[in-house]
Amino acid sequence: MLKYSKRGGHLYHWNRRNNIQKLLKYKTAGVREYWIVDPMVDQVIVYKFDTDILMQYSFTDEIPVAIYDGDLRLKIKTE
């Protein structure tokens, strides 16, 4: 599941309550991985439900996709 932040600001300030509510709904629905992409701060937050680990990445990082056992890596490109 990928969530794109339309509002500016750091993730902590960007509708944090809404993100947490959605995170819990997705976990209950069986989603394995939840991504929040915030282009205003070039940041990607990835939450892995199976391990309850939250990882923070920048747009310069190659981000492993856990549901593919890390064999697939994505890099966010902005223009």
CYANA upper distance limits for C-alpha pairs under 8 A (distance plus 0.5 A):
  1 MET  CA     31 VAL  CA      7.44
  1 MET  CA     33 GLU  CA      6.68
  1 MET  CA     34 TYR  CA      5.34
  1 MET  CA     35 TRP  CA      6.53
  2 LEU  CA     34 TYR  CA      6.46
  2 LEU  CA     35 TRP  CA      5.05
  2 LEU  CA     36 ILE  CA      6.49
  2 LEU  CA     37 VAL  CA      7.92
  3 LYS  CA     34 TYR  CA      7.99
  3 LYS  CA     35 TRP  CA      6.20
  3 LYS  CA     36 ILE  CA      5.02
  3 LYS  CA     37 VAL  CA      6.58
  4 TYR  CA     36 ILE  CA      6.27
  4 TYR  CA     37 VAL  CA      5.34
  4 TYR  CA     38 ASP  CA      6.85
  5 SER  CA     14 TRP  CA      8.41
  5 SER  CA     36 ILE  CA      7.33
  5 SER  CA     37 VAL  CA      6.35
  5 SER  CA     38 ASP  CA      5.43
  5 SER  CA     39 PRO  CA      7.61
  6 LYS  CA     38 ASP  CA      8.04
  7 ARG  CA     14 TRP  CA      7.33
  7 ARG  CA     40 MET  CA      8.29
  8 GLY  CA     14 TRP  CA      7.63
  8 GLY  CA     38 ASP  CA      8.15
  8 GLY  CA     39 PRO  CA      8.37
  8 GLY  CA     40 MET  CA      5.77
  8 GLY  CA     41 VAL  CA      8.39
  9 GLY  CA     13 HIS  CA      6.81
  9 GLY  CA     14 TRP  CA      6.53
  9 GLY  CA     40 MET  CA      6.73
  9 GLY  CA     41 VAL  CA      7.43
 10 HIS  CA     14 TRP  CA      6.56
 10 HIS  CA     38 ASP  CA      8.13
 10 HIS  CA     40 MET  CA      8.05
 10 HIS  CA     41 VAL  CA      6.91
 11 LEU  CA     15 ASN  CA      8.11
 11 LEU  CA     16 ARG  CA      7.41
 11 LEU  CA     38 ASP  CA      7.53
 12 TYR  CA     16 ARG  CA      6.35
 15 ASN  CA     19 ASN  CA      6.94
 16 ARG  CA     20 ILE  CA      6.81
 17 ARG  CA     21 GLN  CA      6.78
 18 ASN  CA     22 LYS  CA      6.71
 19 ASN  CA     23 LEU  CA      6.50
 20 ILE  CA     24 LEU  CA      6.81
 21 GLN  CA     25 LYS  CA      6.89
 22 LYS  CA     26 TYR  CA      6.57
 23 LEU  CA     27 LYS  CA      6.67
 23 LEU  CA     34 TYR  CA      7.63
 24 LEU  CA     28 THR  CA      6.71
 25 LYS  CA     29 ALA  CA      6.69
 26 TYR  CA     30 GLY  CA      6.86
 26 TYR  CA     31 VAL  CA      5.80
 26 TYR  CA     34 TYR  CA      8.29
 27 LYS  CA     31 VAL  CA      5.92
 27 LYS  CA     32 ARG  CA      7.56
 27 LYS  CA     49 PHE  CA      6.99
 31 VAL  CA     49 PHE  CA      8.10
 32 ARG  CA     48 LYS  CA      6.76
 32 ARG  CA     49 PHE  CA      5.91
 32 ARG  CA     50 ASP  CA      7.15
 32 ARG  CA     67 ILE  CA      7.52
 33 GLU  CA     46 VAL  CA      7.45
 33 GLU  CA     47 TYR  CA      6.23
 33 GLU  CA     48 LYS  CA      5.22
 33 GLU  CA     49 PHE  CA      6.47
 33 GLU  CA     66 ALA  CA      7.77
 33 GLU  CA     67 ILE  CA      7.75
 34 TYR  CA     46 VAL  CA      6.19
 34 TYR  CA     47 TYR  CA      5.63
 34 TYR  CA     48 LYS  CA      7.16
 34 TYR  CA     49 PHE  CA      8.40
 35 TRP  CA     44 VAL  CA      7.28
 35 TRP  CA     45 ILE  CA      6.13
 35 TRP  CA     46 VAL  CA      5.03
 35 TRP  CA     47 TYR  CA      6.97
 36 ILE  CA     44 VAL  CA      6.14
 36 ILE  CA     45 ILE  CA      5.61
 36 ILE  CA     46 VAL  CA      7.05
 37 VAL  CA     42 ASP  CA      8.28
 37 VAL  CA     43 GLN  CA      6.57
 37 VAL  CA     44 VAL  CA      5.04
 37 VAL  CA     45 ILE  CA      7.07
 38 ASP  CA     42 ASP  CA      6.47
 38 ASP  CA     43 GLN  CA      5.74
 38 ASP  CA     44 VAL  CA      6.69
 39 PRO  CA     43 GLN  CA      6.95
 42 ASP  CA     58 SER  CA      6.13
 42 ASP  CA     59 PHE  CA      5.76
 43 GLN  CA     56 GLN  CA      7.60
 43 GLN  CA     57 TYR  CA      6.26
 43 GLN  CA     58 SER  CA      5.07
 43 GLN  CA     59 PHE  CA      6.51
 44 VAL  CA     56 GLN  CA      6.38
 44 VAL  CA     57 TYR  CA      5.54
 44 VAL  CA     58 SER  CA      6.50
 44 VAL  CA     59 PHE  CA      7.59
 45 ILE  CA     54 LEU  CA      7.44
 45 ILE  CA     55 MET  CA      6.25
 45 ILE  CA     56 GLN  CA      5.13
 45 ILE  CA     57 TYR  CA      6.79
 46 VAL  CA     54 LEU  CA      6.19
 46 VAL  CA     55 MET  CA      5.66
 46 VAL  CA     56 GLN  CA      6.93
 46 VAL  CA     57 TYR  CA      8.45
 47 TYR  CA     52 ASP  CA      7.38
 47 TYR  CA     53 ILE  CA      6.27
 47 TYR  CA     54 LEU  CA      4.88
 47 TYR  CA     55 MET  CA      6.86
 48 LYS  CA     52 ASP  CA      6.05
 48 LYS  CA     53 ILE  CA      5.86
 48 LYS  CA     54 LEU  CA      6.95
 48 LYS  CA     66 ALA  CA      7.97
 49 PHE  CA     53 ILE  CA      7.55
 57 TYR  CA     61 ASP  CA      6.69
 57 TYR  CA     63 ILE  CA      7.64
 59 PHE  CA     75 LYS  CA      7.06
 59 PHE  CA     76 ILE  CA      5.67
 59 PHE  CA     77 LYS  CA      7.50
 60 THR  CA     75 LYS  CA      7.34
 60 THR  CA     76 ILE  CA      7.71
 61 ASP  CA     75 LYS  CA      6.73
 61 ASP  CA     76 ILE  CA      8.46
 62 GLU  CA     73 ARG  CA      6.17
 62 GLU  CA     74 LEU  CA      5.86
 62 GLU  CA     75 LYS  CA      5.26
 62 GLU  CA     76 ILE  CA      8.45
 63 ILE  CA     73 ARG  CA      5.59
 63 ILE  CA     74 LEU  CA      5.51
 63 ILE  CA     75 LYS  CA      6.65
 64 PRO  CA     70 GLY  CA      5.34
 64 PRO  CA     71 ASP  CA      7.70
 64 PRO  CA     72 LEU  CA      6.42
 64 PRO  CA     73 ARG  CA      4.77
 64 PRO  CA     74 LEU  CA      6.94
 65 VAL  CA     69 ASP  CA      7.40
 65 VAL  CA     70 GLY  CA      5.79
 65 VAL  CA     71 ASP  CA      7.85
 65 VAL  CA     72 LEU  CA      6.09
 65 VAL  CA     73 ARG  CA      6.31
 65 VAL  CA     74 LEU  CA      7.82
 66 ALA  CA     70 GLY  CA      5.64
 68 TYR  CA     72 LEU  CA      6.54
